[in-house]
């Protein structure tokens, strides 16, 4: 029964993550609740295994149907992979509550900005020249690599936001790029977790199949509905992440 429920949650997480990110908000809590005797490292390994499958499926769907900006994708992936490792080192030294508070403040500001600008993320336009389109992705990759290692919940949603805000993508193309970069960064972490035997394959494989199915459906729905649909779901997911961080910081600590 636990495995069946986890598979259903993995499907829903894949669908949501393919459109606006935030799939870990569903999967991670469910894994901790339904597998209480499993170590935290193994829980993360199962989540990564399932998520990478779905992210790869969504990435393939987007690559087949959208004109990808491969220069930006490669630059982002390069710095993300490098600085995710460094972010893990920093994570050990900084208080978790401080990190969550900083991200919470940033998310609230961005949500207000998105709501006040009705056309934000609905137009796909790269307003910069080649030099700035090299420097900006490299810089964003540094920030995202750190953030993904420090507080992985909502990381892909934040990357979508960065691409819309600083590169000029609409939400649909930002989501497509984020999925490819997510695959690159998560495969690095997954390789380490697999080499240290922190993946429970009897649970991870069925969840990965369901996550993949949800991701394919979500990616196709996003492309069929367009950027305005993705923007609406994005705002919903961001607000859910804000509520989760606010609960962790101000209520769970009491």
C-alpha positions in Angstrom: 0.0 0.0 0.0 2.9 2.4 0.8 4.5 1.7 -2.5 1.3 2.3 -4.4 0.7 5.6 -2.7 4.4 6.7 -3.3 3.9 5.9 -7.0 0.8 8.0 -7.2 2.6 10.9 -5.5 5.6 10.4 -7.8 3.3 10.8 -10.8 1.8 14.0 -9.4 5.3 15.3 -8.6 6.5 14.6 -12.1 3.5 16.4 -13.6 4.0 19.5 -11.4 7.8 19.5 -11.8 7.7 19.4 -15.6 5.5 22.5 -15.7 6.7 24.7 -12.9 9.1 22.8 -10.7 8.5 22.0 -7.1 8.1 18.2 -7.4 10.3 17.6 -4.4 7.7 19.3 -2.2 5.4 16.3 -2.8 7.9 13.5 -3.0 10.3 14.2 -0.1 7.7 14.6 2.7 5.8 11.5 1.5 9.0 9.4 1.5 9.9 10.5 5.0 6.3 9.8 6.3 5.8 6.4 4.5 9.4 5.1 5.0 10.0 6.1 8.6 12.8 3.5 9.2 14.8 4.6 6.1 17.8 6.9 6.6 17.7 10.5 5.4 20.5 9.9 2.8 18.6 6.9 1.3 15.3 9.0 1.2 17.2 11.7 -0.7 18.7 9.0 -3.0 15.2 7.6 -3.8 13.9 11.1 -4.5 16.8 11.9 -6.8 16.5 8.7 -8.7 12.8 9.3 -9.3 13.2 13.0 -10.1 16.0 12.5 -12.6 13.9 10.0 -14.5 11.0 12.5 -14.7 13.3 15.5 -15.5 15.0 13.6 -18.3 11.6 12.6 -19.8 10.4 16.2 -19.6 13.7 17.5 -21.1 13.4 15.2 -24.1 9.8 16.4 -24.7 10.9 20.0 -24.6 14.0 19.5 -26.7 12.0 17.7 -29.5 9.4 20.5 -29.7 11.1 23.8 -28.7 14.1 25.7 -30.1 16.6 25.3 -27.3 19.2 28.0 -26.5 22.1 25.4 -26.2 24.8 28.0 -25.5 22.9 29.1 -22.4 22.0 25.5 -21.4 25.6 24.4 -21.6 27.0 27.4 -19.7 24.4 27.0 -17.0 25.0 23.3 -16.7 28.7 23.7 -16.4 28.7 26.2 -13.5 25.8 24.5 -11.8 27.6 21.2 -11.6 30.8 22.8 -10.3 29.2 25.0 -7.7 26.7 22.5 -6.5 29.6 20.6 -4.9 31.0 23.8 -3.3 27.5 24.7 -2.1 27.3 21.4 -0.3 30.5 22.3 1.6 29.1 25.7 2.5 25.8 24.1 3.6 27.5 22.3 6.4 28.8 25.6 7.9 25.7 27.8 7.7 22.6 27.6 9.9 19.7 25.9 8.0 17.2 28.4 9.3 19.1 31.4 8.0 19.3 29.8 4.5 15.6 29.1 4.5 14.8 32.7 5.7 16.9 34.3 2.9 15.2 32.2 0.2 11.8 32.9 1.7 12.4 36.6 1.5 13.6 36.3 -2.1 10.6 34.2 -3.1 8.1 36.6 -1.6 9.7 39.6 -3.4 9.7 37.7 -6.7 6.1 36.6 -6.3 4.9 40.2 -5.7 7.0 41.3 -8.7 5.4 38.6 -10.9 1.9 39.4 -9.8 2.4 43.2 -10.3 3.7 42.7 -13.9 0.9 40.9 -15.7 3.0 40.2 -18.8 6.1 39.0 -16.9 7.3 35.7 -18.4 4.8 35.7 -21.2 7.1 37.1 -23.9 10.2 35.2 -25.1 12.9 37.7 -26.0 16.7 37.7 -25.4 17.6 41.4 -25.2 21.3 41.0 -24.8 24.4 40.5 -27.0 26.7 37.4 -27.0 29.0 38.7 -24.2 26.2 39.3 -21.7 24.5 36.0 -22.8 27.7 34.3 -21.7 28.3 36.2 -18.4 24.7 36.0 -17.2 24.2 32.2 -17.6 27.6 31.6 -15.9 26.6 33.8 -13.0 23.2 32.2 -12.7 24.8 28.8 -12.7 27.0 29.8 -9.8 23.9 31.0 -7.8 21.7 28.0 -8.8 24.4 25.5 -8.0 24.8 26.9 -4.5 21.1 27.2 -3.9 20.3 23.7 -5.2 22.9 22.2 -2.8 21.8 24.4 0.2 18.0 24.1 0.0 17.0 21.7 -2.8 13.2 22.1 -2.3 12.0 24.5 -5.0 15.3 24.8 -6.7 14.0 24.2 -10.3 11.3 26.8 -9.7 13.9 29.3 -8.6 15.9 28.6 -11.8 12.9 29.2 -13.9 12.4 32.5 -12.2 16.1 33.5 -12.8 15.9 32.7 -16.5 12.7 34.8 -16.9 14.1 37.7 -14.9 17.7 37.9 -16.1 17.8 36.2 -19.5 14.5 37.2 -21.1 12.9 33.8 -21.5 9.2 33.3 -21.2 8.0 30.7 -18.7 7.7 27.9 -21.2 11.2 28.2 -22.6 12.6 28.8 -19.1 11.0 25.6 -17.9 12.4 23.7 -20.8 15.9 25.0 -20.1 15.5 24.3 -16.3 14.7 20.7 -17.0 17.9 20.1 -19.0 20.0 21.8 -16.4 18.3 19.9 -13.6 19.2 16.6 -15.2 22.9 17.6 -15.4 23.1 18.8 -11.8 21.1 15.9 -10.3 23.0 13.2 -12.2 26.1 14.3 -10.4 24.5 13.9 -7.0 22.8 10.7 -8.0 26.1 9.1 -9.1 27.5 9.8 -5.6 24.5 8.4 -3.8 24.4 5.3 -5.9 28.2 4.7 -5.3 27.6 4.9 -1.6 24.5 2.5 -1.7 22.0 5.2 -0.7 19.3 4.1 -3.2 16.5 1.6 -2.4 15.9 0.4 -5.9 12.7 -1.6 -5.1 11.0 1.7 -4.3 13.0 4.0 -6.5 12.4 2.2 -9.8 8.6 2.1 -9.6 8.5 5.7 -8.5 10.8 6.7 -11.3 8.5 5.1 -13.9 5.5 7.0 -12.5 7.4 10.2 -12.2 8.5 9.8 -15.9 4.9 9.3 -17.0 3.7 12.4 -15.0 6.6 14.5 -16.4 5.8 13.6 -20.1 2.2 14.5 -19.5 3.1 17.7 -17.8 5.6 18.8 -20.5 3.1 18.1 -23.3 0.3 20.0 -21.4 2.7 23.0 -20.8 3.5 23.2 -24.5 -0.1 22.9 -25.5 -1.3 25.5 -23.1 1.6 28.0 -23.5 3.4 30.4 -21.2 0.3 31.9 -19.6 -0.7 28.5 -18.2 2.8 27.9 -17.0 2.9 31.3 -15.4 -0.3 30.5 -13.4 0.9 27.2 -12.2 4.3 28.7 -11.5 2.7 31.3 -9.1 0.8 28.5 -7.4 4.0 26.4 -6.9 6.0 29.4 -5.6 3.3 30.3 -3.1 3.3 26.6 -1.9 7.0 26.8 -1.4 6.7 30.1 0.5 4.1 28.5 2.8 6.4 25.5 3.4 9.5 27.6 4.2 7.4 29.9 6.4 6.1 26.9 8.3 9.6 25.4 8.7 11.0 28.8 9.9 8.3 30.2 12.2 6.1 27.3 13.3 8.1 24.0 13.2 10.9 25.6 15.2 8.5 26.4 18.1 
